[in-house]
Amino acid sequence: MTNKTTGGSVFGVIITIVVIVLVARCMFCDDEPAGSPSKAAQGPEHDSVTAWVNCQEFVKRRLKAPASADFGGVLSGDWQDPDTHAVHKGGGVYECNGWVDAQNSFGAQIRNQFSLIVKHVGGDRWELVDGPVIQ
């Protein structure tokens, strides 16, 4: 019987443990360097994209057939850019202007212009300040 060295298997176990520790550290660490301001201190948690998405939801609530609502898209070539259609007025308030294609009460798909004002009130909550005016 020969006596084999276990150096290779010990090295493999050590490498495995190091990899597991590094992966776990990356999963549970935050990406902010020490001494950087917290996310809450960096500013509000709102932008024109989230304002635009919430404006669309408020508009859908006023439609006869909300499931038929189409606000355009990149692939269809009629994308409404949130940076130009949801304008920040300060204090978490956004004025949103755009259009939506949706079915009317007769089932015909028509384009409606809309205008409304929304406000970010914290977290993922938004409130309707004025509107929507749908024409």
Contact map, one row per residue, 1 for C-alpha under 8 A:
111000000000000000000000000000000000000000000000000000000000000000000000000000000000000000000000000000000000000000000000000000000000000
111100000000000000000000000000000000000000000000000000000000000000000000000000000000000000000000000000000000000000000000000000000000000
111110000000000000000000000000000000000000000000000000000000000000000000000000000000000000000000000000000000000000000000000000000000000
011111000000000000000000000000000000000000000000000000000000000000000000000000000000000000000000000000000000000000000000000000000000000
001111110000000000000000000000000000000000000000000000000000000000000000000000000000000000000000000000000000000000000000000000000000000
000111111100000000000000000000000000000000000000000000000000000000000000000000000000000000000000000000000000000000000000000000000000000
000011111110000000000000000000000000000000000000000000000000000000000000000000000000000000000000000000000000000000000000000000000000000
000011111111000000000000000000000000000000000000000000000000000000000000000000000000000000000000000000000000000000000000000000000000000
000001111111100000000000000000000000000000000000000000000000000000000000000000000000000000000000000000000000000000000000000000000000000
000001111111110000000000000000000000000000000000000000000000000000000000000000000000000000000000000000000000000000000000000000000000000
000000111111111000000000000000000000000000000000000000000000000000000000000000000000000000000000000000000000000000000000000000000000000
000000011111111100000000000000000000000000000000000000000000000000000000000000000000000000000000000000000000000000000000000000000000000
000000001111111110000000000000000000000000000000000000000000000000000000000000000000000000000000000000000000000000000000000000000000000
000000000111111111000000000000000000000000000000000000000000000000000000000000000000000000000000000000000000000000000000000000000000000
000000000011111111100000000000000000000000000000000000000000000000000000000000000000000000000000000000000000000000000000000000000000000
000000000001111111110000000000000000000000000000000000000000000000000000000000000000000000000000000000000000000000000000000000000000000
000000000000111111111000000000000000000000000000000000000000000000000000000000000000000000000000000000000000000000000000000000000000000
000000000000011111111100000000000000000000000000000000000000000000000000000000000000000000000000000000000000000000000000000000000000000
000000000000001111111110000000000000000000000000000000000000000000000000000000000000000000000000000000000000000000000000000000000000000
000000000000000111111111000000000000000000000000000000000000000000000000000000000000000000000000000000000000000000000000000000000000000
000000000000000011111111100000000000000000000000000000000000000000000000000000000000000000000000000000000000000000000000000000000000000
000000000000000001111111110000000000000000000000000000000000000000000000000000000000000000000000000000000000000000000000000000000000000
000000000000000000111111111000000000000000000000000000000000000000000000000000000000000000000000000000000000000000000000000000000000000
000000000000000000011111111100000000000000000000000000000000000000000000000000000000000000000000000000000000000000000000000000000000000
000000000000000000001111111110000000000000000000000000000000000000000000000000000000000000000000000000000000000000000000000000000000000
000000000000000000000111111110000000000000000000000000000000000000000000000000000000000000000000000000000000000000000000000000000000000
000000000000000000000011111110000000000000000000000000000000000000000000000000000000000000000000000000000000000000000000000000000000000
000000000000000000000001111111000000000000000000000000000000000000000000000000000000000000000000000000000000000000000000000000000000000
000000000000000000000000111111100000000000000000000000000000000000000000000000000000000000000000000000000000000000000000000000000000000
000000000000000000000000000111110000000000000000000000000000000000000000000000000000000000000000000000000000000000000000000000000000000
000000000000000000000000000011111000000000000000000000000000000000000000000000000000000000000000000000000000000000000000000000000000000
000000000000000000000000000001111101010000000000000000000000000000000000000000000000000000000000000000000000000000000000000000000000000
000000000000000000000000000000111111000000000000000000000000000000000000000000000000000000000000000000000000000000000000000000000000000
000000000000000000000000000000011111000000000000000000000000000000000000000000000000000000000000000000000000000000000000000000000000000
000000000000000000000000000000001111100000000000000000000000000000000000000000000000000000000000000000000000000000000000000000000000000
000000000000000000000000000000011111110000000000000000000000000000000000000000000000000000000000000000000000000000000000000000000000000
000000000000000000000000000000000011111111000000000000000000000000000000000000000000000000000000000000000000000000000000000000000000000
000000000000000000000000000000010001111111000000000000000000000000000000000000000000000000000000000000000000000000000000000000000000000
000000000000000000000000000000000000111111100000000000000000000000000000000000000000000000000000000000000000000000000000000000000000000
000000000000000000000000000000000000111111110000000000000000000000000000000000000000000000000000000000000000000000000000000000000000000
000000000000000000000000000000000000111111100000000000000000000000000000000000000000000000000000000000000000000000000000000000000000000
000000000000000000000000000000000000111111110000000000000000000000000000000000000000000000000000000000000000000000000000000000000000000
000000000000000000000000000000000000001111111000000000000000000000000000000000000000000000000000000000000000000000000000000000000000000
000000000000000000000000000000000000000101111100000000000000000000000000000000000000000000010000000000000000000000000000000000000000000
000000000000000000000000000000000000000000111110000000000000000000000000000000000000000000000000000000000000000000000000011000000000000
000000000000000000000000000000000000000000011111011000000000000000000000000000000000000000010000000000000000000000000001000000000000000
000000000000000000000000000000000000000000001111111000000000000000000000000000000000000100000000000000000000000000000000000000000000000
000000000000000000000000000000000000000000000111111100000000000000000000000000000110011100000100000000000000000000000000000000000000000
000000000000000000000000000000000000000000000011111110000000000000000000000000000110010000000000000000000000000000000000000000000000000
000000000000000000000000000000000000000000000111111111000000000000000000000000000000000000000000000000000000000000000000000000000000000
000000000000000000000000000000000000000000000111111111100000000000000000000000000000010000000101000000000000000000000101000000000000000
000000000000000000000000000000000000000000000001111111110000000000000000000000000100110000000001000000000000000000000000000000000000000
000000000000000000000000000000000000000000000000111111111000000000000000000000000000000000000000000000000000000000000000000000000000000
000000000000000000000000000000000000000000000000011111111100000000000000000000000000000000000000000000000000000000000100000001000000000
000000000000000000000000000000000000000000000000001111111110000000000000000000000000000000000001000000000000000000011100000000000000000
000000000000000000000000000000000000000000000000000111111111000000000010000000000000000000000000000000000000000000000000000000000000000
000000000000000000000000000000000000000000000000000011111111100000000000000000000000000000000000000000000000000000000000000000000000000
000000000000000000000000000000000000000000000000000001111111110000000000000000000000000000000000000000000000000000000000000000010001000
000000000000000000000000000000000000000000000000000000111111111000000000000000000000000000000000000000000000000001000000000000000001000
000000000000000000000000000000000000000000000000000000011111111001101000000000000000000000000000000000000000000000000000000000000000000
000000000000000000000000000000000000000000000000000000001111111001000000000000000000000000000000000000000000000000000000000000000000000
000000000000000000000000000000000000000000000000000000000111111101000000000000000000000000000000000000000000000000000000000000000001000
000000000000000000000000000000000000000000000000000000000011111111000000000000000000000000000000000001010000000000000000000000000000000
000000000000000000000000000000000000000000000000000000000000011111000000000000000000000000000000000000111000000000000000000000000000000
000000000000000000000000000000000000000000000000000000000000001111111000000000000000000000000000000001111000000000000000000000000000000
000000000000000000000000000000000000000000000000000000000001111111111000000000000000000000000000000001000000000000000000000000000000000
000000000000000000000000000000000000000000000000000000000001000011111000000000000000000000000000000000000000000000000000000000000000000
000000000000000000000000000000000000000000000000000000000000000011111100000000000000000000000000000011100000000000000000000000000000000
000000000000000000000000000000000000000000000000000000000001000011111110000000000000000000000000000111100000000000000000000000000000000
000000000000000000000000000000000000000000000000000000000000000000011111000000000000000000000000000111000000000000000000000000000000000
000000000000000000000000000000000000000000000000000000010000000000001111100000110000000000000000001110000000000000000000000000000000000
000000000000000000000000000000000000000000000000000000000000000000000111110111110000000000000000000100000000000000000000000000000000000
000000000000000000000000000000000000000000000000000000000000000000000011111111110000000000000000000000000000000000000000000000000000000
000000000000000000000000000000000000000000000000000000000000000000000001111111100000000000000000000000000000000000000000000000000000000
000000000000000000000000000000000000000000000000000000000000000000000000111111100000000000000000000000000000000000000000000000000000000
000000000000000000000000000000000000000000000000000000000000000000000001111111100000000000000000000000000000000000000000000000000000000
000000000000000000000000000000000000000000000000000000000000000000000001111111100000000000000000000000000000000000000000000000000000000
000000000000000000000000000000000000000000000000000000000000000000000001111111110000000000000000000000000000000000000000000000000000000
000000000000000000000000000000000000000000000000000000000000000000000011111111111000000000000000000000000000000000000000000000000000000
000000000000000000000000000000000000000000000000000000000000000000000011100001111101100000000000010000000000000000000000000000000000000
000000000000000000000000000000000000000000000000000000000000000000000000000000111111100000000000000000000000000000000000000000000000000
000000000000000000000000000000000000000000000001100100000000000000000000000000011111110000000000000000000000000000000000000000000000000
000000000000000000000000000000000000000000000001100000000000000000000000000000001111111000000000000000000000000000000000000000000000000
000000000000000000000000000000000000000000000000000000000000000000000000000000011111111000000000000000000000000000000000000000000000000
000000000000000000000000000000000000000000000000000100000000000000000000000000011111111000000011110000000000000000000000000000000000000
000000000000000000000000000000000000000000000001101100000000000000000000000000000111111100000111100000000000000000000000000000000000000
000000000000000000000000000000000000000000000001000000000000000000000000000000000011111110000111000000000000000000000000000000000000000
000000000000000000000000000000000000000000000011000000000000000000000000000000000000011111011110000000000000000000000000000000000000000
000000000000000000000000000000000000000000000000000000000000000000000000000000000000001111111110000000000000000000000000000000000000000
000000000000000000000000000000000000000000000000000000000000000000000000000000000000000111111100000000000000000000000000000000000000000
000000000000000000000000000000000000000000000000000000000000000000000000000000000000000011111000000000000000000000000010000000000000000
000000000000000000000000000000000000000000010100000000000000000000000000000000000000000111111100000000000000000000000011100000000000000
000000000000000000000000000000000000000000000000000000000000000000000000000000000000000111111110000000000000000000001111000000000000000
000000000000000000000000000000000000000000000001001000000000000000000000000000000000011111011111000000000000000000001110000000000000000
000000000000000000000000000000000000000000000000000000000000000000000000000000000000111110001111100000000000000000111100000000000000000
000000000000000000000000000000000000000000000000001100100000000000000000000000000000111000000111110000000000000001111100000000000000000
000000000000000000000000000000000000000000000000000000000000000000000000000000000000110000000011111000000000000011110000000000000000000
000000000000000000000000000000000000000000000000000000000000000000000000000000010000100000000001111100000000000011100000000000000000000
000000000000000000000000000000000000000000000000000000000000000000000010000000000000000000000000111110000000001111000000000000000000000
000000000000000000000000000000000000000000000000000000000000000000001111000000000000000000000000011111000000001111000000000000000000000
000000000000000000000000000000000000000000000000000000000000000000011110000000000000000000000000001111100000111100000000000000000000000
000000000000000000000000000000000000000000000000000000000000001011011100000000000000000000000000000111110001111100000000000000000000000
000000000000000000000000000000000000000000000000000000000000000110011000000000000000000000000000000011111111110000000000000000000000000
000000000000000000000000000000000000000000000000000000000000001110000000000000000000000000000000000001111111110000000000000000000000000
000000000000000000000000000000000000000000000000000000000000000110000000000000000000000000000000000000111111000000000000000000000000000
000000000000000000000000000000000000000000000000000000000000000000000000000000000000000000000000000000111111000000000000000000000000000
000000000000000000000000000000000000000000000000000000000000000000000000000000000000000000000000000000111111100000000000000000000000000
000000000000000000000000000000000000000000000000000000000000000000000000000000000000000000000000000001111111110000000000000000000000000
000000000000000000000000000000000000000000000000000000000000000000000000000000000000000000000000000011110011111000000000000000000000000
000000000000000000000000000000000000000000000000000000000000000000000000000000000000000000000000000011110001111100000000000000000000000
000000000000000000000000000000000000000000000000000000000000000000000000000000000000000000000000001111000000111110000000000000000000000
000000000000000000000000000000000000000000000000000000000000000000000000000000000000000000000000001111000000011111000000000000000000011
000000000000000000000000000000000000000000000000000000000000000000000000000000000000000000000000111100000000001111100000000000000000011
000000000000000000000000000000000000000000000000000000000010000000000000000000000000000000000001111100000000000111110000000000000001111
000000000000000000000000000000000000000000000000000000000000000000000000000000000000000000000011110000000000000011111000000000000011110
000000000000000000000000000000000000000000000000000000100000000000000000000000000000000000000011100000000000000001111100000000011111100
000000000000000000000000000000000000000000000000000000100000000000000000000000000000000000001111000000000000000000111110000000011111000
000000000000000000000000000000000000000000000000001001100000000000000000000000000000000000001111000000000000000000011111000001111100000
000000000000000000000000000000000000000000000000000000000000000000000000000000000000000000111100000000000000000000001111100001111000000
000000000000000000000000000000000000000000000100001000000000000000000000000000000000000000011000000000000000000000000111110111100000000
000000000000000000000000000000000000000000000000000000000000000000000000000000000000000000010000000000000000000000000011111111100000000
000000000000000000000000000000000000000000001000000000000000000000000000000000000000000000000000000000000000000000000001111111000000000
000000000000000000000000000000000000000000001000000000000000000000000000000000000000000000000000000000000000000000000000111110000000000
000000000000000000000000000000000000000000000000000000000000000000000000000000000000000000000000000000000000000000000001111111000000000
000000000000000000000000000000000000000000000000000000000000000000000000000000000000000000000000000000000000000000000001111111100000000
000000000000000000000000000000000000000000000000000001000000000000000000000000000000000000000000000000000000000000000111110111110000000
000000000000000000000000000000000000000000000000000000000000000000000000000000000000000000000000000000000000000000000111100011111000000
000000000000000000000000000000000000000000000000000000000100000000000000000000000000000000000000000000000000000000011110000001111110000
000000000000000000000000000000000000000000000000000000000000000000000000000000000000000000000000000000000000000000011110000000111110000
000000000000000000000000000000000000000000000000000000000000000000000000000000000000000000000000000000000000000000011100000000011111000
000000000000000000000000000000000000000000000000000000000000000000000000000000000000000000000000000000000000000000111000000000011111100
000000000000000000000000000000000000000000000000000000000110010000000000000000000000000000000000000000000000000001111000000000000111110
000000000000000000000000000000000000000000000000000000000000000000000000000000000000000000000000000000000000000001110000000000000011111
000000000000000000000000000000000000000000000000000000000000000000000000000000000000000000000000000000000000000111100000000000000001111
000000000000000000000000000000000000000000000000000000000000000000000000000000000000000000000000000000000000000111000000000000000000111
